[in-house]
Amino acid sequence: MNVLVACEFSGIVREAFAKRGHFAMSCDLLPSERSGPHYQGDVLDPIYSGKWDLMIAHPPCTHLAVSGARWFKDKLPEQALALAFVEMLLDAPIERIALENPVSIISSRIRKPDQIIQPWQFGHGETKATCLWLKNLPPLTPTHIVDGREARVHRMPPGPNRWRERSRTFQGIADAMADQWGTR
């Protein structure tokens, strides 16, 4: 299977699929933190130049997440562009698509998510509600429910790399995506 992981610099989801024998390529404006197939540039380039069976997209949530609602009135143009980007990803000519984002205005402006997952459902004792908008994919089935339920990601201190750390996909979720969606 050919898998495009859009807007991923960490390589976590890409490598989960690659370890299971799929050709997986990540794409982001930033370089990849892990070696492996990665396109650094505009996601439209690989979307329209390759033959992809599955795309997992992680669009930036800066102007979408409801955690920043107090600033919404000051960033209407940025929100419009972010929502247009989400629509473009959801409408990409790829048979199966999963779009991941935190609780956001995507739910009210485009459509409600098909599923909301938590890291603690996939082996990580943390909370971080993550919405999934799915096209021709089933919801993920939890793989390892654990106790703990700490809001570590939410409580990260401010700093220049906070956005980077908060945007990483938990390994258990990446593995569930590869195991459950990589067999379709």
N, C-alpha and C positions, 0 to 999 in steps of 0.2 A: 504494500500500500504506500502511496506517496502522500506525505503529511506535511502541510505548511503550518508552522506555528508563528502567527503574525504578532508583532509587537512584543517579542520576547528577546531580551538581552541575556538572561541568565542561562539559557540552554537546558533548564530543568525538564520542561515538557518535551522538548525535542529529543533529549537523551533517553527519556522513558520509552518513547516509541522506537528509537534506534536500537535500544537494548533488546527489543522484541523482534528485530529483523526487518523493520520498515525503513524506507528511505524517508528521513525527516529532516526538514530544513527550517531553521528559525530565520526571522527577518525583523530588523529593528533599525532605527536611525543610529543606535549605539552599537559598538562592536560587541560581540558575544564574550561572555566571561569564561566560557568553556570552549575547548576546541571542538570542531564539528562543522557540518555544513551550515553556513550562516550568510545571509545576504544583508549587507549594511546599506540601507537606502530606503526608498519609497516602497511600501508594501504593494502598491499597484503593479510594480514591475514583475515580481514573481507570480502574483495572482493571475495576471493575464499572459504570462509567457511560459507557464508550466501547465502540466496536467496533474491536478491534485484530486485525490480521492476524499480528503478530509482537511479542513482548516480549523484550527483552534486559535481564536483571536483574543488578545488581551489589550484592547484599546486603552490609552491613557485615561485615567479617571479624574484627573485634575479639575476639569470643568463639569463633571457629571455627577460625582458622588454626593449624596445628601449630607455627608459629614461636613461639607463646605457650603451648606445652604445659606448661611448668613451672608455670603459674598455673591450669591446668585444675581442679585440686581445689578451688580457692577460688572458682570461678565457675560451679558447676553450675546454679544457677537461671538465670543469664544465658545459658548455653549452651543450656538447654532452650528458652528463648524464641527465641534466634537460630535454632535448628533448626526450630522451629515456623514461623517466618517464612519460612525457605527452603522448607519443605514447602508453605506457602500459595502462594508464588510459583510453584513447580513445578506445582501443581494448579490454577492460575488458568485460567479458561475462555477461553483463547487458543489457537488452533490450533498455532502454532509458538512455541517458547520456547527461549531460551538463557540459562542461568544461569552466571555467571562468578564464580570465587573462587579464591584461592590454594589450595595443598595444605592440606586441612582435614579436620575430623571429619565433614564431609558425606559423605566417601567411606566411612567406617565406620558411620555412623549412619543414612544414608538410602540411598545407593548410590554406586558408583564413578563417576567422571566418564567421559563418552564420549570425551573428548579432553583432552590436556594440550599446550598450545602455549607457545612462547617468543617474546619480541620479536624475536630474531635471525632468526626465520623470516619476518618481515614487514618487514624493512628497518631494524631498530634493533639496533645492536651491543651488546646487553645480554642478561642472563639474568634471568628472572623467571617461574618456572613458573606458568602460569595454567590452571586446570582449567575445562572447559566441560561442563555437564550439558545435554543437548540433547533437545528434544521435537519430532519431525517436521522436523528440520533435519540436513543432512549435516555431517560434520566440516569444519572450514576447511582449505583447501589452502594451504600456504605460498606466498607471493607473491614474496618476495625474500630469499633466505638470504644473510646477511652474516657477515663475520668480526667479531671484537671480543670478543664474549662477556664483557662486563664486568658484574659484579654491583653496579652503581651503586645501584639501588633498595634492595637488601639492606643496603648499607653507608652509607645516609644517616645523618647524625648525629642524635642525639635532639633533639627540639625540639617546640614547640607545633603546628607545621604538618607534621610528618613524616607523619602519617596521611594528610593531604590529598594530599601529593605522591606517596606510595606507592600511592594508590588510583586515580590517573589511568590511563585506557586509552591505550596507545600508538597514535598516529595510523595507523600501518600496519595494526594489528589492526582498528581501527574501519573503515578503508577496505575491508579484506578482508571484514568482516562485511557491509557495505553492498553490495559488489560481488557477493558469493557468495550471501547470503541475501536480498538485495533483489530478486532476479529470480524467486523461487519463487512 
